Amino acid sequence: MKLITLSFFAGAILILAFAPAAFGQSKNKTIVLVRHAEKAVVPPTEPDPHLSSEGEERAKRLMKAVARKYKPHEIFATNYKRTRLTAEPTAKKRGKQVQTYDPSKHADLVAQIMASKTDHYLIVGHSNTIPALANLLAKKELFRNLLEIEYGVYWVIRMKNGQLTKIEMFPY
């Protein structure tokens, strides 16, 4: 009886030792990607413009389209006013903080997302970074950079067991 009890406890200790790695992450993800809303027209010397009034309205529409339906638990934006301001209405509605990420390090962001137990995300970026991020998550080149005038579409990337299952695009 002692041997059985000892074996049971040894097995339980092994399970608990490896549980954080096995159970600490969710392999099922819903990731919403969107380019920032329209930015204000400013002189070329201003590298970090606010949103235009049209962009502010679009950010509110994004919140209405995304906050309830996809329920992002983590919200990321690059460290620019236009991306943070696009994300803020959704973050406020969800009671979350906008976290910043480095758009030159997409692989780091993807690794962070895939290792996290969080399963719903909103990521706001730029005309060249959001398509690149979608391509990285899809593990193939599907999307081109957006034109300067292209706004109003968000991507929903769904993953199951760490594998891409669906990419959808929706206007907002």
Residue frames as qw, qx, qy, qz and C-alpha x, y, z in Angstrom:
[[0.000, 0.884, 0.467, 0.000, 0.00, 0.00, 0.00],
 [0.321, -0.765, 0.107, 0.548, 2.88, 2.36, 0.80],
 [0.404, -0.102, 0.602, 0.681, 4.38, 1.75, -2.65],
 [0.178, 0.635, 0.657, 0.365, 1.08, 2.60, -4.39],
 [0.173, -0.928, -0.261, 0.205, 0.66, 5.78, -2.32],
 [0.410, -0.582, 0.311, 0.629, 4.25, 6.82, -2.99],
 [0.363, 0.173, 0.669, 0.625, 3.84, 6.19, -6.73],
 [0.072, 0.816, 0.555, 0.145, 0.63, 8.20, -6.77],
 [0.243, -0.899, -0.050, 0.361, 2.31, 11.19, -5.08],
 [0.437, -0.335, 0.494, 0.673, 5.36, 10.96, -7.36],
 [0.287, 0.443, 0.687, 0.499, 3.06, 10.96, -10.39],
 [0.057, -0.910, -0.410, 0.037, 1.08, 13.89, -9.03],
 [0.357, -0.731, 0.162, 0.559, 4.28, 15.87, -8.46],
 [0.395, -0.032, 0.618, 0.679, 5.39, 15.21, -12.05],
 [0.152, 0.689, 0.634, 0.316, 2.01, 16.32, -13.39],
 [0.191, -0.932, -0.219, 0.218, 2.11, 19.50, -11.31],
 [0.462, -0.495, 0.326, 0.660, 5.68, 20.21, -12.38],
 [0.252, 0.065, 0.645, 0.719, 4.74, 20.17, -16.05],
 [0.137, 0.713, 0.679, -0.105, 1.21, 21.59, -15.75],
 [0.014, 0.777, 0.034, -0.628, 2.17, 25.24, -16.21],
 [0.067, -0.340, 0.652, 0.675, 3.73, 24.47, -19.58],
 [0.063, 0.256, 0.915, 0.306, 0.87, 22.27, -20.69],
 [0.054, -0.717, -0.694, 0.024, -2.07, 24.24, -19.30],
 [0.228, -0.596, -0.133, 0.759, -0.69, 27.78, -19.15],
 [0.063, 0.300, -0.414, -0.857, -1.45, 28.54, -22.77],
 [0.651, 0.473, 0.460, -0.376, -4.45, 28.47, -25.04],
 [0.347, -0.091, 0.706, 0.611, -3.91, 27.12, -28.52],
 [0.189, 0.676, 0.665, 0.255, -7.32, 28.38, -29.66],
 [0.204, -0.384, -0.060, 0.899, -7.09, 32.05, -30.62],
 [0.304, 0.808, 0.466, 0.193, -9.26, 34.72, -32.20],
 [0.411, -0.369, 0.078, 0.830, -7.08, 37.59, -33.36],
 [0.320, 0.877, 0.358, 0.013, -8.60, 40.75, -34.81],
 [0.504, -0.172, 0.209, 0.820, -6.17, 42.81, -36.88],
 [0.243, 0.887, 0.390, 0.046, -6.91, 46.32, -38.10],
 [0.442, 0.316, 0.022, 0.839, -5.11, 49.24, -39.61],
 [0.107, -0.403, -0.391, 0.821, -5.43, 52.48, -37.63],
 [0.279, 0.802, 0.523, -0.075, -8.28, 54.79, -38.58],
 [0.429, 0.740, 0.146, 0.497, -7.84, 57.92, -40.70],
 [0.535, -0.362, -0.210, 0.734, -5.18, 60.26, -39.41],
 [0.061, 0.916, 0.172, -0.357, -5.35, 64.03, -39.29],
 [0.633, 0.628, 0.062, 0.448, -3.73, 65.95, -42.13],
 [0.465, -0.821, 0.089, 0.320, -0.56, 67.49, -40.74],
 [0.293, 0.841, -0.436, -0.127, 2.67, 68.89, -42.15],
 [0.876, 0.242, -0.404, 0.100, 5.24, 66.25, -43.13],
 [0.193, 0.514, -0.604, 0.577, 7.37, 67.40, -40.21],
 [0.607, -0.303, 0.426, -0.598, 4.77, 65.93, -37.79],
 [0.310, 0.232, -0.909, -0.154, 5.49, 62.17, -37.64],
 [0.119, -0.221, -0.924, 0.289, 2.82, 61.26, -35.09],
 [0.303, -0.228, -0.175, -0.909, -0.57, 62.78, -35.99],
 [0.433, 0.118, 0.664, -0.598, -3.82, 62.31, -34.08],
 [0.288, 0.409, 0.839, 0.214, -6.87, 60.81, -35.74],
 [0.143, -0.181, -0.291, -0.929, -9.03, 63.02, -37.92],
 [0.545, 0.007, 0.371, -0.752, -12.67, 63.46, -36.93],
 [0.816, 0.211, -0.357, -0.403, -13.52, 60.78, -39.51],
 [0.498, 0.271, -0.789, 0.238, -10.89, 58.53, -37.89],
 [0.209, -0.144, 0.659, -0.708, -12.39, 59.11, -34.43],
 [0.752, 0.106, 0.079, -0.646, -15.79, 58.03, -35.77],
 [0.753, 0.284, -0.576, -0.144, -14.23, 54.96, -37.39],
 [0.186, 0.271, -0.822, 0.466, -12.55, 54.01, -34.09],
 [0.504, -0.018, 0.480, -0.718, -16.00, 54.11, -32.45],
 [0.830, 0.240, -0.215, -0.456, -17.42, 51.91, -35.23],
 [0.508, 0.336, -0.781, 0.137, -14.56, 49.47, -34.69],
 [0.172, -0.170, 0.742, -0.625, -15.48, 49.28, -31.01],
 [0.712, 0.126, 0.221, -0.654, -19.10, 48.52, -31.90],
 [0.790, 0.352, -0.426, -0.264, -18.03, 45.85, -34.39],
 [0.555, 0.342, -0.713, 0.256, -15.39, 44.16, -32.23],
 [0.183, -0.413, 0.605, -0.656, -15.95, 44.68, -28.48],
 [0.740, -0.086, 0.389, -0.542, -19.01, 42.47, -28.00],
 [0.898, 0.326, -0.180, -0.237, -18.60, 40.02, -30.84],
 [0.745, 0.373, -0.480, 0.276, -14.92, 39.11, -30.35],
 [0.664, -0.744, -0.029, -0.072, -14.44, 40.23, -26.72],
 [0.606, 0.510, -0.425, 0.439, -10.71, 40.99, -26.89],
 [0.742, -0.616, -0.189, 0.183, -8.98, 40.26, -23.59],
 [0.517, -0.458, 0.188, 0.698, -5.73, 41.87, -24.72],
 [0.424, 0.881, 0.208, 0.035, -5.41, 44.91, -26.96],
 [0.618, -0.298, 0.247, 0.685, -2.19, 45.91, -28.68],
 [0.398, 0.908, 0.127, 0.038, -1.24, 48.97, -30.72],
 [0.660, 0.278, -0.108, 0.689, 2.03, 50.37, -31.99],
 [0.372, -0.559, -0.315, 0.671, 3.40, 53.33, -30.08],
 [0.088, 0.185, 0.315, 0.927, 1.78, 55.98, -32.29],
 [0.308, 0.175, 0.367, -0.860, -1.15, 58.23, -31.43],
 [0.587, 0.170, -0.359, -0.706, -3.23, 57.08, -34.41],
 [0.550, -0.008, -0.831, -0.081, -3.00, 53.38, -33.47],
 [0.140, -0.140, -0.757, 0.623, -3.54, 53.90, -29.76],
 [0.351, 0.194, 0.181, -0.898, -6.49, 56.24, -30.42],
 [0.603, 0.071, -0.583, -0.541, -8.01, 53.65, -32.78],
 [0.501, -0.077, -0.848, 0.152, -7.75, 50.98, -30.07],
 [0.009, -0.094, 0.549, -0.830, -8.88, 53.10, -27.11],
 [0.618, -0.122, -0.021, -0.776, -12.68, 53.00, -27.56],
 [0.831, -0.029, -0.533, -0.160, -12.58, 49.19, -27.65],
 [0.449, 0.119, -0.682, 0.565, -10.19, 49.04, -24.71],
 [0.241, -0.168, 0.353, -0.888, -12.42, 51.36, -22.68],
 [0.759, -0.096, -0.222, -0.605, -15.54, 49.34, -23.52],
 [0.850, -0.002, -0.526, 0.041, -13.77, 46.10, -22.51],
 [0.592, -0.789, 0.138, -0.086, -12.13, 47.61, -19.40],
 [0.896, -0.001, 0.098, 0.433, -8.63, 46.86, -20.77],
 [0.204, -0.796, 0.261, 0.506, -5.41, 48.78, -21.24],
 [0.732, 0.672, -0.117, 0.007, -3.87, 49.30, -24.67],
 [0.726, -0.448, 0.356, 0.381, -0.47, 47.60, -24.67],
 [0.364, 0.813, -0.330, -0.312, 2.17, 48.73, -27.13],
 [0.886, -0.023, 0.389, 0.251, 4.21, 46.47, -29.39],
 [0.148, -0.601, 0.483, 0.620, 7.13, 47.00, -31.71],
 [0.779, 0.518, 0.120, -0.333, 5.92, 46.66, -35.33],
 [0.401, 0.667, -0.620, -0.102, 9.43, 45.70, -36.44],
 [0.051, -0.279, 0.933, -0.223, 9.26, 42.60, -34.23],
 [0.741, -0.044, -0.222, -0.632, 6.17, 40.75, -35.44],
 [0.687, 0.066, -0.722, 0.052, 7.66, 37.36, -34.61],
 [0.135, 0.087, -0.690, 0.706, 8.01, 38.40, -30.96],
 [0.502, -0.020, 0.178, -0.846, 4.36, 39.50, -30.80],
 [0.792, 0.055, -0.460, -0.399, 3.17, 36.26, -32.42],
 [0.521, 0.097, -0.782, 0.329, 5.29, 34.19, -30.00],
 [0.120, -0.073, 0.539, -0.830, 3.85, 36.15, -27.06],
 [0.666, 0.014, -0.063, -0.744, 0.30, 35.58, -28.30],
 [0.777, 0.093, -0.590, -0.199, 0.80, 31.88, -28.96],
 [0.417, 0.092, -0.764, 0.483, 2.40, 31.31, -25.55],
 [0.258, -0.172, 0.344, -0.886, -0.35, 33.20, -23.69],
 [0.111, 0.316, 0.918, -0.212, -3.41, 31.72, -22.04],
 [0.324, 0.512, 0.157, -0.780, -5.38, 34.64, -23.48],
 [0.477, 0.253, 0.799, 0.263, -7.54, 33.63, -26.42],
 [0.296, 0.826, 0.449, 0.168, -9.02, 36.88, -27.85],
 [0.444, -0.351, 0.094, 0.819, -6.95, 39.80, -29.16],
 [0.372, 0.904, 0.208, 0.023, -7.27, 43.11, -30.97],
 [0.595, -0.288, 0.234, 0.712, -4.10, 44.35, -32.69],
 [0.314, 0.927, 0.170, -0.115, -3.96, 47.80, -34.31],
 [0.615, -0.265, 0.350, 0.655, -1.14, 48.60, -36.70],
 [0.105, 0.639, -0.243, -0.722, -0.37, 50.22, -40.03],
 [0.731, 0.537, -0.099, -0.409, -0.91, 49.79, -43.77],
 [0.540, 0.524, -0.658, -0.007, 2.27, 47.74, -44.06],
 [0.073, -0.348, 0.845, -0.400, 2.37, 45.99, -40.68],
 [0.695, 0.050, 0.454, -0.554, -1.13, 44.52, -40.40],
 [0.857, 0.389, -0.219, -0.256, -0.95, 42.60, -43.71],
 [0.385, 0.513, -0.737, 0.214, 2.55, 41.40, -42.76],
 [0.338, -0.246, 0.734, -0.535, 1.27, 40.22, -39.38],
 [0.836, 0.196, 0.189, -0.477, -1.66, 38.42, -41.04],
 [0.727, 0.494, -0.470, -0.075, 0.78, 36.71, -43.42],
 [0.100, 0.456, -0.802, 0.373, 3.00, 35.66, -40.51],
 [0.570, -0.078, 0.604, -0.551, 0.05, 34.18, -38.60],
 [0.859, 0.356, 0.036, -0.367, -1.18, 32.42, -41.76],
 [0.619, -0.371, 0.614, 0.319, 2.36, 31.17, -42.48],
 [0.527, 0.321, 0.583, 0.528, 2.01, 32.23, -46.12],
 [0.051, -0.213, 0.128, 0.967, 1.89, 35.37, -48.23],
 [0.163, 0.591, 0.787, 0.071, -1.80, 36.14, -48.68],
 [0.006, 0.933, 0.331, -0.141, -2.03, 39.90, -48.21],
 [0.502, 0.445, 0.039, 0.741, -0.33, 42.92, -49.77],
 [0.199, -0.250, -0.324, 0.891, 0.37, 46.22, -48.06],
 [0.163, 0.785, 0.580, -0.140, -2.64, 48.52, -47.95],
 [0.315, 0.569, 0.198, 0.734, -2.80, 51.69, -49.99],
 [0.140, 0.036, -0.363, 0.920, -2.62, 54.97, -48.10],
 [0.438, -0.134, -0.084, -0.885, -6.35, 55.52, -48.69],
 [0.639, -0.177, -0.713, -0.226, -7.47, 52.03, -47.56],
 [0.193, -0.189, 0.650, -0.710, -9.30, 52.05, -44.24],
 [0.661, -0.011, 0.089, -0.745, -12.38, 50.35, -42.91],
 [0.873, 0.061, -0.450, -0.178, -11.61, 46.63, -42.99],
 [0.404, -0.586, 0.655, -0.252, -10.56, 44.36, -40.17],
 [0.590, 0.225, -0.766, -0.117, -9.26, 40.81, -40.34],
 [0.754, -0.412, 0.351, -0.371, -10.36, 38.02, -38.00],
 [0.464, 0.404, -0.788, 0.007, -7.86, 35.21, -37.72],
 [0.839, -0.350, 0.183, -0.376, -9.01, 32.04, -36.01],
 [0.333, 0.456, -0.819, 0.099, -6.66, 29.37, -34.79],
 [0.894, -0.313, 0.056, -0.314, -7.39, 25.98, -33.27],
 [0.921, -0.253, 0.161, 0.250, -4.70, 23.94, -31.59],
 [0.379, -0.618, 0.334, 0.603, -2.17, 26.51, -32.77],
 [0.358, 0.120, 0.698, 0.608, -3.11, 26.09, -36.45],
 [0.256, 0.213, -0.133, -0.934, -4.85, 28.57, -38.70],
 [0.326, 0.363, 0.871, -0.060, -8.44, 27.54, -39.38],
 [0.257, 0.779, 0.530, 0.215, -9.96, 30.67, -40.93],
 [0.218, -0.235, 0.002, 0.947, -9.22, 34.22, -42.02],
 [0.158, 0.760, 0.616, 0.133, -12.15, 36.56, -42.60],
 [0.207, 0.016, 0.018, 0.978, -12.30, 40.22, -43.57],
 [0.028, -0.739, -0.669, 0.075, -15.13, 42.53, -42.56],
 [0.148, 0.531, 0.091, 0.829, -15.90, 46.17, -43.36],
 [0.330, -0.606, -0.583, 0.429, -16.69, 48.52, -40.52]]
